Amino acid sequence: MTKYIYALYATLVVTMLVVVVASAHNIFADEQSGGGPLSSKGKSGQLSEQVSVSRSTVPTLTVVPVLGPDYNTADTLIREKRCTDPTTRAERRACRAEAFAFSIDSLVSTRSFAFYPTTMQASPRGELRSIYAQYYYIFVSPVDLEVHLPIEFGITQYVSMLNFDTDTVNDFHTTKHLSQWVITFSAATLSDTYYFNMLISTITGETELLVQSSRVAMRYVGTIGSRMKIRHIEE
């Protein structure tokens, strides 16, 4: 029995030695061939370090714009000297805007101009309507007033025309604040007295006209210009 136990013990020892030798041989073979999971991770890590590029290493092109002063549209009748000989694109753009503002200032100062509506709306919350007919206008001059505008009446939104001439214009006032003209005046007819309030922007050219009487309350948006346009259409 003792001999049997010794033989079994020797067999177990020999088996363990064989397993250890085989494992050591496999590890040595993987290291020589560069295989194995640990070796692969190490090499891939080295490769990623070699090809990785950070943002700071990429050359960038920096464009530095040519800086210049800001130019504002003139808000008075006095034109600035820089527009006599503009040298930069910014100056030329500013000069075009200044010339536009100057043309509006000139029209208002002569008190001879026409208003051409493009939209109409009954106050206070009427429907906004577009005006496609080009023959509607009002003309203001030192000697008379011509009015030809579409109007809207009451809840039924009935559209009609306001069409009269008068040589009596009362309480004509013009004031200017920054880039906006405010013009107010009134005119009487045999049937009613009409009050006009006009707001003109020298920046955009937009003109807002409010017309009120005992029967009418209208708001128009359009532009102002010379009366020659109306004469050309009539001809």
Contacts in CASP RR format, 6 or more apart in sequence:
PFRMAT RR
TARGET T0000
AUTHOR 0000-0000-0000
METHOD contacts of the structure
MODEL  1
MTKYIYALYATLVVTMLVVVVASAHNIFADEQSGGGPLSSKGKSGQLSEQ
VSVSRSTVPTLTVVPVLGPDYNTADTLIREKRCTDPTTRAERRACRAEAF
AFSIDSLVSTRSFAFYPTTMQASPRGELRSIYAQYYYIFVSPVDLEVHLP
IEFGITQYVSMLNFDTDTVNDFHTTKHLSQWVITFSAATLSDTYYFNMLI
STITGETELLVQSSRVAMRYVGTIGSRMKIRHIEE
30 36 0 8 1.000
30 39 0 8 1.000
31 39 0 8 1.000
34 40 0 8 1.000
34 43 0 8 1.000
68 88 0 8 1.000
68 90 0 8 1.000
71 90 0 8 1.000
71 91 0 8 1.000
71 93 0 8 1.000
71 94 0 8 1.000
72 94 0 8 1.000
73 94 0 8 1.000
73 97 0 8 1.000
73 98 0 8 1.000
73 100 0 8 1.000
73 101 0 8 1.000
73 179 0 8 1.000
73 202 0 8 1.000
73 203 0 8 1.000
74 80 0 8 1.000
74 98 0 8 1.000
74 101 0 8 1.000
74 102 0 8 1.000
75 101 0 8 1.000
75 176 0 8 1.000
75 178 0 8 1.000
75 179 0 8 1.000
75 202 0 8 1.000
76 105 0 8 1.000
77 102 0 8 1.000
77 105 0 8 1.000
77 106 0 8 1.000
77 109 0 8 1.000
79 98 0 8 1.000
79 102 0 8 1.000
80 98 0 8 1.000
82 91 0 8 1.000
82 94 0 8 1.000
82 95 0 8 1.000
83 91 0 8 1.000
83 94 0 8 1.000
83 95 0 8 1.000
83 98 0 8 1.000
83 99 0 8 1.000
86 92 0 8 1.000
86 94 0 8 1.000
86 95 0 8 1.000
97 203 0 8 1.000
100 202 0 8 1.000
100 205 0 8 1.000
101 179 0 8 1.000
101 202 0 8 1.000
101 203 0 8 1.000
104 181 0 8 1.000
104 200 0 8 1.000
104 202 0 8 1.000
104 205 0 8 1.000
104 224 0 8 1.000
105 202 0 8 1.000
107 113 0 8 1.000
107 224 0 8 1.000
107 225 0 8 1.000
107 226 0 8 1.000
108 174 0 8 1.000
108 181 0 8 1.000
108 183 0 8 1.000
108 200 0 8 1.000
111 140 0 8 1.000
111 141 0 8 1.000
111 142 0 8 1.000
111 172 0 8 1.000
111 174 0 8 1.000
112 140 0 8 1.000
112 141 0 8 1.000
112 142 0 8 1.000
112 227 0 8 1.000
113 139 0 8 1.000
113 140 0 8 1.000
113 224 0 8 1.000
113 225 0 8 1.000
113 226 0 8 1.000
113 227 0 8 1.000
114 137 0 8 1.000
114 138 0 8 1.000
114 139 0 8 1.000
114 140 0 8 1.000
114 224 0 8 1.000
114 225 0 8 1.000
114 226 0 8 1.000
114 227 0 8 1.000
114 229 0 8 1.000
114 230 0 8 1.000
115 137 0 8 1.000
115 138 0 8 1.000
115 139 0 8 1.000
115 140 0 8 1.000
115 198 0 8 1.000
115 207 0 8 1.000
115 209 0 8 1.000
115 220 0 8 1.000
115 222 0 8 1.000
115 223 0 8 1.000
115 224 0 8 1.000
115 225 0 8 1.000
116 134 0 8 1.000
116 136 0 8 1.000
116 137 0 8 1.000
116 222 0 8 1.000
116 223 0 8 1.000
116 224 0 8 1.000
116 225 0 8 1.000
116 229 0 8 1.000
117 131 0 8 1.000
117 136 0 8 1.000
117 137 0 8 1.000
117 149 0 8 1.000
117 150 0 8 1.000
117 209 0 8 1.000
117 220 0 8 1.000
117 221 0 8 1.000
117 222 0 8 1.000
118 130 0 8 1.000
118 131 0 8 1.000
118 221 0 8 1.000
118 222 0 8 1.000
118 223 0 8 1.000
119 128 0 8 1.000
119 129 0 8 1.000
119 130 0 8 1.000
119 131 0 8 1.000
119 220 0 8 1.000
119 221 0 8 1.000
119 222 0 8 1.000
120 128 0 8 1.000
120 129 0 8 1.000
120 131 0 8 1.000
120 149 0 8 1.000
120 150 0 8 1.000
120 151 0 8 1.000
120 152 0 8 1.000
120 218 0 8 1.000
120 219 0 8 1.000
120 220 0 8 1.000
121 127 0 8 1.000
121 128 0 8 1.000
121 129 0 8 1.000
121 218 0 8 1.000
121 219 0 8 1.000
121 220 0 8 1.000
122 151 0 8 1.000
122 152 0 8 1.000
122 153 0 8 1.000
122 154 0 8 1.000
122 157 0 8 1.000
122 217 0 8 1.000
122 218 0 8 1.000
122 219 0 8 1.000
123 210 0 8 1.000
123 212 0 8 1.000
123 217 0 8 1.000
123 218 0 8 1.000
123 219 0 8 1.000
124 217 0 8 1.000
126 152 0 8 1.000
126 157 0 8 1.000
127 152 0 8 1.000
127 157 0 8 1.000
129 150 0 8 1.000
129 152 0 8 1.000
129 159 0 8 1.000
131 150 0 8 1.000
131 220 0 8 1.000
133 150 0 8 1.000
134 233 0 8 1.000
135 148 0 8 1.000
135 230 0 8 1.000
135 233 0 8 1.000
135 234 0 8 1.000
136 148 0 8 1.000
136 149 0 8 1.000
136 150 0 8 1.000
137 146 0 8 1.000
137 148 0 8 1.000
137 149 0 8 1.000
137 230 0 8 1.000
138 145 0 8 1.000
138 146 0 8 1.000
138 147 0 8 1.000
138 148 0 8 1.000
138 149 0 8 1.000
138 196 0 8 1.000
138 209 0 8 1.000
139 145 0 8 1.000
139 146 0 8 1.000
139 227 0 8 1.000
139 230 0 8 1.000
140 169 0 8 1.000
140 185 0 8 1.000
141 227 0 8 1.000
143 167 0 8 1.000
144 165 0 8 1.000
144 166 0 8 1.000
144 167 0 8 1.000
144 169 0 8 1.000
145 165 0 8 1.000
145 166 0 8 1.000
145 167 0 8 1.000
145 169 0 8 1.000
145 185 0 8 1.000
145 187 0 8 1.000
146 165 0 8 1.000
147 162 0 8 1.000
147 163 0 8 1.000
147 164 0 8 1.000
147 165 0 8 1.000
147 166 0 8 1.000
147 187 0 8 1.000
147 194 0 8 1.000
148 161 0 8 1.000
148 162 0 8 1.000
148 163 0 8 1.000
149 161 0 8 1.000
149 162 0 8 1.000
149 163 0 8 1.000
149 211 0 8 1.000
149 218 0 8 1.000
149 220 0 8 1.000
150 159 0 8 1.000
150 160 0 8 1.000
150 161 0 8 1.000
150 162 0 8 1.000
151 159 0 8 1.000
151 160 0 8 1.000
151 161 0 8 1.000
151 162 0 8 1.000
151 211 0 8 1.000
151 216 0 8 1.000
151 218 0 8 1.000
152 158 0 8 1.000
152 159 0 8 1.000
152 160 0 8 1.000
152 218 0 8 1.000
153 159 0 8 1.000
153 160 0 8 1.000
153 215 0 8 1.000
153 216 0 8 1.000
162 194 0 8 1.000
162 211 0 8 1.000
162 216 0 8 1.000
164 189 0 8 1.000
166 187 0 8 1.000
166 188 0 8 1.000
166 189 0 8 1.000
168 187 0 8 1.000
168 188 0 8 1.000
169 185 0 8 1.000
169 186 0 8 1.000
169 187 0 8 1.000
170 185 0 8 1.000
170 186 0 8 1.000
170 187 0 8 1.000
170 188 0 8 1.000
171 184 0 8 1.000
171 185 0 8 1.000
171 186 0 8 1.000
172 183 0 8 1.000
172 184 0 8 1.000
172 185 0 8 1.000
173 183 0 8 1.000
173 184 0 8 1.000
173 185 0 8 1.000
174 181 0 8 1.000
174 182 0 8 1.000
174 183 0 8 1.000
175 181 0 8 1.000
175 182 0 8 1.000
176 182 0 8 1.000
179 201 0 8 1.000
179 202 0 8 1.000
179 203 0 8 1.000
180 199 0 8 1.000
180 200 0 8 1.000
180 201 0 8 1.000
180 202 0 8 1.000
181 198 0 8 1.000
181 199 0 8 1.000
181 200 0 8 1.000
181 202 0 8 1.000
182 197 0 8 1.000
182 198 0 8 1.000
182 199 0 8 1.000
183 196 0 8 1.000
183 197 0 8 1.000
183 198 0 8 1.000
183 200 0 8 1.000
184 195 0 8 1.000
184 196 0 8 1.000
184 197 0 8 1.000
184 198 0 8 1.000
185 196 0 8 1.000
186 193 0 8 1.000
186 194 0 8 1.000
186 195 0 8 1.000
186 196 0 8 1.000
187 193 0 8 1.000
187 194 0 8 1.000
187 196 0 8 1.000
188 194 0 8 1.000
192 213 0 8 1.000
192 214 0 8 1.000
192 215 0 8 1.000
192 216 0 8 1.000
193 213 0 8 1.000
193 214 0 8 1.000
194 211 0 8 1.000
194 212 0 8 1.000
194 213 0 8 1.000
194 216 0 8 1.000
195 211 0 8 1.000
195 212 0 8 1.000
195 213 0 8 1.000
196 209 0 8 1.000
196 210 0 8 1.000
196 211 0 8 1.000
197 209 0 8 1.000
197 210 0 8 1.000
197 212 0 8 1.000
198 207 0 8 1.000
198 208 0 8 1.000
198 209 0 8 1.000
198 210 0 8 1.000
199 207 0 8 1.000
199 208 0 8 1.000
200 206 0 8 1.000
200 207 0 8 1.000
200 224 0 8 1.000
201 207 0 8 1.000
205 223 0 8 1.000
205 224 0 8 1.000
206 221 0 8 1.000
206 222 0 8 1.000
206 223 0 8 1.000
207 221 0 8 1.000
207 222 0 8 1.000
207 223 0 8 1.000
207 224 0 8 1.000
208 219 0 8 1.000
208 220 0 8 1.000
208 221 0 8 1.000
208 222 0 8 1.000
209 219 0 8 1.000
209 220 0 8 1.000
209 221 0 8 1.000
209 222 0 8 1.000
210 218 0 8 1.000
210 219 0 8 1.000
210 220 0 8 1.000
211 217 0 8 1.000
211 218 0 8 1.000
211 220 0 8 1.000
212 218 0 8 1.000
END
